Amino acid sequence: MTSATPPKRKIDSERRAEIGRERKARTRARILAVTFDIFGRENGLYARVEEVCEAAGITRQTFYNHFSGMDDLREALTWEVSHDFLVRVTAVLETMPDAAQRTACAIRYYLERGRLDCRWAWSIVNLSANGVVFGSETFAQARSTVADGIATGVFTVADEQIGRDLVMGATLSALFTQLRDDCGTDYSSHVARAVLIGLGCKPAAAFKFSTDPLPPLS
C-alpha cells in the first residue's frame, strides 16, 4: 500500500515560500555585509540609508522591508560584529575565578583583536558612537564582572555602573587610539593594568593579570 502523493500545487506553494525565505535571508546578509564595510572605515559613522542601498544594489523599499531604519540596522550589525567574539572570550573567562583577571583578559582580548583587524575595530568604534558601547551583550557582561569584583572585595570602586563605564570607556578609547597611533604590542597590557588600578585592584595583582600570557581563544 503506497502513501498518497501530496498535491503538486501544495508542493509548488511550499517551494515558492522556501525560495522567498532564502532570497530574503540573502538580501539581509548582503545589507549587513556592505554595512560592515561602510562602518569598517574611518568615516563610517556617517553612513546613511542611501549609501547602504547603493552599496547593496537595492531600493529603499527593499531596505525598509528588512530594517526600520539606520538605528535598527546598527543594532543588528552590532550583534553580528560582537556576539561570536564575545562568546569565544566568555568561554575562556568562565574558567577564571578572579574578577580582576577576567577584566584584564577581556580588555586585552578586545584590544588585541582591534590591533590585528582594523576594519573590525573601526566598526566597533563607529557603532558604539551611536549605540551601546561594544553592544548590549558585552556592556551587560562588563557590569556583571565588575559587580562580582566589588562583591568579592577585589575592586573598591564605589558603584558597579561607574566601574563598568571605566572598563568600557577606557577600552573603547584605547581601541580608537590604536587606530590612530602606533602604540606597540604591549599597549593592551598597559591599558588593562591602569583600568584595574582604577577599579581599586591591588597594584601587584593588576600587574600580574595584565602581563600574564593570554589563553588562546577557541
RARAVEN-V226396 format. One line per field, one symbol per residue. phi: phi as a letter, one per 20 degrees, with the letter a starting at -180 (. if undefined). psi: psi as a letter, one per 30 degrees, with the letter a starting at -180 (. if undefined). A space follows every 10 residues. Layout:
BEGIN
phi = ???
psi = ???
END
This chain:
BEGIN
phi = .dffegggff ffffffffff ffffffffff fffffffffe dgefgefcgf fffffemcef ffgffdcfrf fffffffgff fdffffgfff gfffedfeff ffffffgfff fffffecfff fffffffffd bfgmnfffgf ffffffgfff fenfddgfbf ffffffffff fffffffffe ceenfeffff fgfffffffo ffgffffffe dggfffef
psi = kklkkkkeee eeeeeeeeee eeeeeeeeee eeeeeeeefg legffgklee eeeeefhlle eeeffekfae eeeeeeeeee efeeeeeeee eeeffkfkee eeeeeeeeee eeeeefieee eeeeeeeffg akkgleeeee eeeeeeeeee efgekgkfke eeeeeeeeee eeeeeeeefe ljflfgeeee eeeeeeeefg kkeeeeeeff fkkkkkk.
END
